[in-house]
């Protein structure tokens, strides 16, 4: 069974370079300010979502397990 994820973009950090859109286009889109936003947290695989978060150059993406709130990225210190 696939676990549901909560995906967040911190707009104070996002510079809109679209790496996340290229990696997980079903999850992310640009808003009117050309910043990434989550359009469907179930729009791609967990692997692709975590890859998008890992490759974000500003660390603007946070990923958590929906049911438990456990943070998957960035890892809690």
ABEGO torsion letter per residue (X at the ends): XBBBBBBBBBAAABAGAGAAAAABAAABBBBAAGBBBBABAAABBAAAAAAAAAABAAGABBBBBAAAGBBAOBBBX
